[in-house]
């Protein structure tokens, strides 16, 4: 190529000057680069950039949105400039060395940026694919970016000092301990991300609870080194990725998968209000639709038992009899089973806990069929508001510590009794 260009310069009467030849070559490279740049960026990229418009596929929108084609075009321009310089300039000349160093750095930088754009595009595309959301792609891609940047720096330094990159790579072996120390967190984060993904332990959108780090909310991002959680108070908590492997945490994802969120709450019954049900009690409670069949079946079972044992049915010690607390338990079980907001495919029951100074704990254990926070709390509140209101119908009382109102009321009653007694004594004296 050089000989043809020199002959052309001689035929044009421009002489045989190396300086003039160099200027012509540089001008030719600049012109070709500008034409190539205009052709790629004004024609090709404009056509590909239509991927941002509505109606295009997610692939087109992702690639064009992250400037992948633009960066690839710039890297290609560097390759063309280097090829043209190698065709027209002598190898080893100062001008060739300068152009070679500049184009190599140009190609390395824009190749690295193209890789970044490709990874960012794939990450964006993965968000629209359900199964891919379970993979820690963000952490993996950040690891790839870190490795690619390190390799790009090594190649750039090798080109600048004129040494083989293999020499620098071989020197990394002696620096392994230092490299591991510097990149300790990214390495631990990468390993943690792979383990979390392989064991399906955590994904974006899961409800994570980790009291040690003050995290209680939705996972919004899983990166190479941290997991970001948006708490219910709208604050953001960042947790080191490897902490999710070394420490324990609670993932509430399964409540959505099974379609139920647990209700587990107790009320305290005053033990002094528990007694055998009288005939009047049974007659009153038979009016409840949820209890009518239960009472009839239970009375028949008890009557059969007492008759077989030959015991007096009125004996509080020997005979079996219904209690108001037992009837309440049966009522609440039937109430949960007929409640449209309870997932009856899962366990539901009403049970006693160990009695104590606060009375007899009666625990409601069930699963609401709505897992979102507000609907769940409304369902739970509705159930217990009904329980609080219906307990007096069974002749039972809730146990609670005396309030200031109770103490004041007791004082007023005591004072009224003292005044009445004093009045009687005054009448006798008179």
Secondary structure, 3 states (H helix, E strand, C coil): CHHHHHHHHHHCCCCCCHHHHHHHHHHHHHHHHHHHHHHHHHHHHHHHHHHHCCCCCHHHHHHHHCCHHHHHHHHHHHHHHHHHHHHHCCCCCHHHHHHHHHHHHHHHHHHHHHHHHHHHHHHHHHCCCCHHHHCCHHHHHHHHHHHHHHHHHHHHHHHHHCCCHHHHHHHHHHHHHHHHHHCHHHHHHHHHHHHHHHCCCCCCCCEEEEHHHCEEEEEEEECCCEEEEEECCCCEEEEECCHHHHCCCEECHHHHHHCCEEEEEEEEECHHHCCECCHHHHHHHCCCHHHHHHHHHHHHHHHHHHHHHCCCCCCCCCCCCCEHHHHHHHHHHHHHHHCCCECCCCCCEEEECCCECCEEEEEEEEEECCCCHHHHHHHHHHHHHHHHHHHHHHCCCECCCCCHHHHHHHHHHHHHHHHHHHHHHHHHHC
